[in-house]
Amino acid sequence: CYPTDGVTIENVDGNIEDVGNDVVLVLDDKADGVDVTGDVTIDGNNVTLYGHGPDSSVIGGDLTIEKNNALVRGVRIEGDVVIDKNNPSIVDCVIEGDLTILGNNVSIALCEVWGKLTIEGNNAVLVGNHFASAPEVRGNNAICNANLAFADADGDRHVDDDELGTTVSCATKSK
């Protein structure tokens, strides 16, 4: 479910440009390839980007969050994700590129990250994710719970249960 009161709801197919405040962007539920071509920049506060799961709702480029209180749910991002502001949440996603967290109070849950994970902001919370590499943590107070490393041994770009490895910690701050 996504918010419906006090917001503008837009069904998206093609490009996303000039996202205002208090907007819900809804991707379709068809597993028919890329839904949003190119890069997406969330440049409004209180924006929800709602997909129907990473196998159905696909962003064909990078995702950049430049404003506060964004919620991204149920999408595959074929490029990198950069979170530059505060209080966003990303849930149920696949990030095929790198994930860079610069903002504070970021929550990431139930996602696969195939690229490098860098945490520079404070108070990041990562729960139930799968990471191809250990995080590089420069921020303070990062919390990790139930995150696992993975290696795509068979090269099929799908994480199977037997490709999951050790617990990933983000409590150690690197210099």
BELSULDA-V401915 format. One record per pair of residues at least 12 apart in sequence whose ideal C-beta (glycine too) atoms are under 8 Angstrom apart, sorted by the first residue. I is the first residue (numbers start at 1). J is the second residue. D is the distance in Angstrom with one decimal. If there is no record, write none. Layout:
i=[I/I]
j=[J/J]
d=[D/D]
This chain:
i=[2/2/2/2/2/2/3/3/4/6/7/7/7/7/7/8/8/8/8/9/9/9/10/10/10/10/11/11/12/12/12/12/12/13/13/13/13/14/14/15/15/15/16/16/16/18/19/19/19/19/19/20/21/21/21/21/21/22/22/22/22/23/23/23/23/24/24/24/25/25/25/25/26/27/27/27/27/27/27/27/27/27/28/28/28/29/29/29/29/30/31/31/33/34/34/34/34/35/35/35/35/35/36/36/36/36/37/37/38/38/39/39/39/39/39/40/40/40/40/40/41/41/41/42/42/42/42/42/42/42/43/43/44/45/45/45/46/46/46/47/47/47/47/48/48/48/48/49/49/49/49/49/49/50/50/50/51/51/51/51/52/53/53/54/54/54/54/54/54/54/55/56/57/57/57/58/58/58/59/59/59/59/59/60/60/61/61/61/62/62/62/62/62/62/63/63/63/63/63/64/64/64/65/65/65/65/65/65/65/66/66/67/68/68/68/68/69/69/69/70/70/70/71/71/71/71/72/72/72/72/72/73/73/73/73/73/74/74/74/75/75/76/76/76/77/77/77/77/77/78/78/79/79/80/80/80/80/80/80/81/81/81/81/81/82/82/83/83/83/83/83/83/83/84/84/85/86/86/86/86/86/87/87/87/87/88/88/88/89/89/89/89/90/90/90/90/90/91/91/91/91/91/92/92/92/93/93/93/94/94/94/95/95/95/95/95/96/96/97/97/98/98/98/98/98/99/99/99/99/99/100/100/101/101/101/101/101/101/101/102/102/103/104/104/104/104/105/105/105/105/106/106/106/106/107/107/107/107/108/108/108/108/108/109/109/109/109/110/110/110/111/111/112/112/112/112/112/113/113/113/113/114/115/115/116/116/117/117/117/117/117/118/118/118/119/119/119/119/119/119/119/120/120/121/122/122/122/123/123/123/123/123/124/124/124/124/124/125/125/125/126/126/126/126/126/126/127/127/127/127/128/128/128/129/129/129/130/130/130/130/130/130/131/131/131/131/131/132/132/132/132/133/134/134/134/135/135/136/137/137/137/137/137/138/138/138/139/140/142/142/142/143/143/144/144/144/144/146/147/147/147/148/148/148/148/148/149/149/149/149/149/150/150/150/151/151]
j=[24/26/48/50/71/73/24/48/24/22/22/23/24/46/48/20/22/23/24/23/24/26/23/24/25/26/26/28/25/26/27/35/36/27/28/35/36/36/37/36/37/38/36/40/41/43/41/42/43/44/47/44/44/45/46/47/67/44/45/46/47/44/46/47/48/47/48/50/47/48/49/50/50/49/50/51/52/56/57/58/74/75/52/56/57/52/53/56/57/56/55/56/58/58/59/60/78/51/57/58/59/60/58/59/60/61/60/61/60/61/61/62/63/64/79/59/61/62/63/64/63/64/66/63/64/65/66/67/70/72/66/67/67/67/68/69/68/69/70/67/69/70/71/70/71/72/73/63/70/71/72/73/75/71/73/74/73/74/75/76/74/74/92/74/75/76/92/93/94/112/76/74/74/75/76/75/76/78/75/76/77/78/79/78/79/77/78/79/77/79/80/81/82/97/77/79/80/81/82/81/82/84/81/82/83/84/85/88/103/84/85/85/85/86/87/88/86/87/88/85/88/89/88/89/90/91/88/89/90/91/93/89/90/91/92/93/91/92/93/93/94/93/94/96/93/94/95/96/97/96/97/96/97/95/97/98/99/100/115/95/97/98/99/100/100/102/99/100/101/102/103/106/121/102/103/103/103/104/105/106/121/103/104/105/106/103/106/107/106/107/108/109/106/107/108/109/111/107/108/109/110/111/109/110/111/110/111/112/111/112/114/111/112/113/114/115/114/115/114/115/113/115/116/117/118/113/115/116/117/118/118/120/117/118/119/120/121/124/139/120/121/121/121/122/123/139/121/122/123/124/121/123/124/125/124/125/126/127/124/125/126/127/129/126/127/128/129/127/128/129/129/130/129/130/131/150/159/129/130/131/132/132/132/133/133/136/131/133/134/135/136/135/136/138/135/136/137/138/139/142/170/138/139/139/139/140/141/139/140/141/142/143/139/141/142/143/170/142/143/145/142/143/144/145/147/170/144/145/146/147/145/146/147/147/148/168/147/148/149/150/159/164/147/148/149/150/168/149/150/151/152/149/149/168/169/168/170/174/170/171/172/173/174/173/174/175/173/173/170/171/173/170/171/168/169/170/171/167/167/168/170/164/165/166/167/168/164/165/166/167/168/163/164/165/163/165]
d=[5.1/7.1/5.1/4.5/7.9/7.7/6.2/6.3/7.5/6.3/4.8/6.2/5.1/7.6/7.5/7.2/6.7/5.0/7.1/7.8/4.7/6.5/6.4/7.1/5.5/7.0/5.1/7.3/5.0/6.5/5.7/6.8/6.0/7.9/6.6/6.0/7.6/7.0/6.1/6.9/6.0/5.9/5.6/4.8/7.9/7.1/7.3/5.6/5.6/4.5/5.6/4.6/4.4/4.7/5.8/7.5/7.8/7.3/7.4/4.9/7.7/5.9/7.8/5.2/7.5/7.6/4.5/6.2/7.0/7.0/4.9/6.8/5.0/7.6/6.9/4.4/6.8/7.7/3.8/7.8/8.0/6.6/7.2/7.3/7.0/3.7/7.9/5.3/7.3/6.3/5.6/4.8/6.5/4.8/7.5/3.8/7.3/7.7/5.7/5.4/7.1/7.9/7.3/4.6/6.2/7.7/5.0/7.3/6.3/4.6/3.9/4.5/7.4/7.0/6.9/5.5/6.9/7.4/5.0/7.3/8.0/4.6/5.9/7.5/7.1/4.8/6.4/6.1/4.9/7.9/4.9/5.9/5.5/4.6/5.1/5.7/7.6/4.8/7.8/7.0/7.8/5.1/7.5/7.5/4.5/7.8/7.4/8.0/7.2/7.2/4.6/7.2/6.6/8.0/5.5/6.6/6.4/3.8/3.8/7.8/5.5/4.9/6.6/6.8/6.1/3.9/6.9/5.8/4.1/7.8/7.3/7.8/5.8/4.8/6.9/7.0/4.7/6.7/5.8/6.9/4.8/6.5/7.6/5.3/7.8/7.9/6.6/4.7/7.2/3.7/4.8/7.0/7.2/7.1/4.8/7.2/7.7/4.7/7.6/7.6/4.8/6.7/7.8/7.2/4.7/6.2/6.0/5.2/7.4/5.3/6.1/5.4/4.9/5.0/5.4/7.5/7.7/4.9/6.9/7.5/4.1/7.6/7.0/5.1/7.9/7.8/7.2/7.3/4.5/7.4/6.7/8.0/7.6/4.9/5.9/7.7/7.5/4.8/7.2/5.4/7.9/6.8/4.4/7.1/6.7/7.2/5.1/6.6/7.1/5.1/7.4/7.0/4.7/7.6/3.7/4.6/7.4/7.1/6.8/5.2/7.1/7.4/4.9/7.2/4.8/6.9/7.9/7.0/5.0/6.3/5.0/5.5/7.5/5.0/5.7/4.6/4.7/4.7/5.4/7.8/7.8/7.7/7.6/4.9/7.7/6.7/5.7/7.4/7.7/4.3/7.7/7.4/8.0/7.4/5.1/7.6/6.2/7.9/7.9/4.9/5.7/7.4/7.7/4.9/7.0/7.7/4.3/7.5/6.9/4.7/7.5/6.3/7.0/4.8/6.6/6.9/5.0/7.1/7.1/4.5/7.9/3.7/4.5/7.3/7.1/4.9/6.8/7.6/5.0/7.3/4.7/7.4/7.9/6.8/4.7/6.5/5.1/5.4/7.4/5.1/5.4/4.7/4.6/4.7/5.5/7.8/7.7/7.6/4.8/7.8/6.0/7.6/4.8/7.3/7.7/4.8/7.8/7.6/7.4/7.4/4.9/7.6/6.0/7.5/4.6/5.5/6.9/7.6/4.9/6.8/4.9/7.5/7.1/4.7/7.9/7.4/5.8/6.6/7.3/5.1/6.4/5.0/6.8/7.6/5.6/7.1/5.7/6.4/7.6/4.2/6.9/7.1/4.8/7.5/5.5/7.1/4.8/6.7/5.1/5.4/6.3/4.7/5.2/4.8/4.8/4.7/5.6/7.7/7.4/4.9/7.5/7.9/6.3/7.9/4.6/7.2/7.2/7.8/4.9/7.9/7.3/7.2/4.9/7.5/5.6/6.1/7.6/4.8/6.0/7.2/7.4/4.9/6.9/4.7/7.8/7.7/7.2/5.4/7.5/4.8/5.6/6.7/6.2/7.5/5.8/7.0/5.1/7.5/6.2/7.4/7.7/7.8/7.0/6.0/7.8/6.9/4.7/5.7/5.2/7.8/6.4/5.4/5.7/6.8/6.4/7.9/7.7/7.0/4.3/6.6/8.0/7.3/7.6/6.2/5.6/4.1/6.7/7.8/6.8/4.2/7.6/4.8/6.3/7.1/6.3/6.2/7.4/4.2/5.3/7.8/5.3/5.2/5.3/6.3/5.7/6.5]
